[in-house]
């Protein structure tokens, strides 16, 4: 699947509730009255980073996600995202839907065993 730098004016509503129609969006076939805005990638955001572990924490107002790349006896944080619980729930729904589509096309994904905090050697405090 490709990617574009143009997204909906109401990004979370469009992407997470209408993402099945993303190809229509990319081909300028938007619902009537919906406008596009251009989204640019900031200069300080490099290319994609690989993560094979993730830690999630939360408080009343926010969900904190920390992505890690662990190899052998060491690891590094590759990204951190903080969002509100409502958006987190929309992201989770989009990920679950994409996993289902992936498994429909390629077969069931077997869950791998991840490292424990003891194996990582630290507990992140936010």
C-alpha positions in Angstrom: 0.0 0.0 0.0 1.3 3.4 -0.9 1.2 6.6 1.2 0.4 10.2 0.4 1.1 13.5 2.0 -2.5 14.6 1.6 -5.0 13.7 4.2 -8.6 14.7 5.2 -9.5 17.9 6.9 -11.0 15.8 9.7 -8.1 13.3 9.9 -9.1 11.1 12.7 -12.8 10.8 11.6 -11.9 10.2 8.0 -8.9 7.9 8.5 -10.3 5.7 11.3 -13.9 5.6 10.3 -13.6 5.7 6.5 -10.2 4.1 6.0 -11.7 1.3 3.9 -12.3 4.1 1.3 -8.7 5.5 1.5 -8.1 4.6 -2.2 -11.2 6.8 -3.1 -9.7 9.6 -1.0 -6.3 9.3 -2.7 -8.1 9.5 -6.1 -9.9 12.7 -5.1 -13.3 10.9 -4.7 -14.3 12.5 -1.4 -17.7 12.7 0.1 -19.4 16.0 -0.8 -18.3 18.9 1.3 -15.1 17.2 2.6 -11.9 19.2 1.8 -8.3 18.1 1.7 -5.5 19.7 3.5 -1.8 19.0 2.8 0.1 17.3 5.6 3.9 17.7 5.5 6.4 15.5 7.3 8.6 17.7 9.6 12.3 17.9 8.9 13.1 16.4 12.3 11.2 13.1 11.5 13.5 10.6 9.8 12.5 7.6 7.8 10.7 4.7 9.5 12.2 2.9 12.5 11.9 -0.8 13.2 10.4 -1.7 16.6 10.1 -5.3 18.0 8.9 -4.3 21.5 6.5 -1.7 22.9 5.6 -0.4 26.3 2.2 1.3 27.0 1.4 3.4 30.1 -1.5 5.6 30.8 -2.9 8.2 33.1 -6.5 9.6 33.2 -6.0 11.8 30.1 -3.3 10.2 28.0 -1.9 7.0 26.5 1.9 6.8 26.3 3.4 4.4 23.8 7.2 3.8 23.7 8.5 1.7 20.8 11.8 -0.2 21.2 14.3 -2.1 19.0 15.9 -4.8 21.1 18.7 -6.9 19.7 20.9 -9.2 21.7 21.8 -7.7 25.1 20.9 -4.1 24.2 18.1 -2.0 22.8 17.1 1.5 22.0 13.9 3.6 22.0 12.9 4.2 18.4 9.8 6.3 19.0 7.4 7.7 21.5 3.8 8.7 21.0 1.4 10.3 23.5 -2.3 10.6 22.5 -5.7 10.8 24.2 -7.7 7.7 25.0 -10.4 8.3 22.3 -7.8 8.6 19.5 -5.9 5.5 21.0 -9.2 3.5 20.7 -9.6 4.6 17.0 -6.0 3.6 16.3 -6.5 0.2 17.9 -9.7 -0.3 15.8 -7.7 0.6 12.6 -4.9 -1.8 13.6 -7.3 -4.6 14.3 -9.0 -4.1 11.0 -5.7 -4.1 9.1 -4.5 -7.2 10.9 -7.8 -9.0 9.9 -7.3 -7.9 6.3 -3.7 -9.1 6.4 -4.6 -12.5 7.8 -7.4 -12.8 5.2 -4.8 -12.3 2.5 -1.8 -14.1 3.9 -3.0 -16.4 6.7 -3.0 -16.3 10.4 -0.2 -14.4 12.2 1.2 -16.3 15.2 1.9 -14.1 18.1 5.6 -14.0 19.0 6.9 -14.0 22.6 8.2 -10.6 23.6 10.9 -9.7 26.2 10.0 -9.1 29.8 11.0 -5.9 31.7 13.5 -8.1 33.5 15.1 -9.1 30.2 15.1 -5.5 29.0 16.8 -4.3 32.2 14.7 -1.1 33.0 11.3 0.2 33.6 10.5 3.5 31.9 8.9 6.2 34.0 6.9 8.8 32.3 
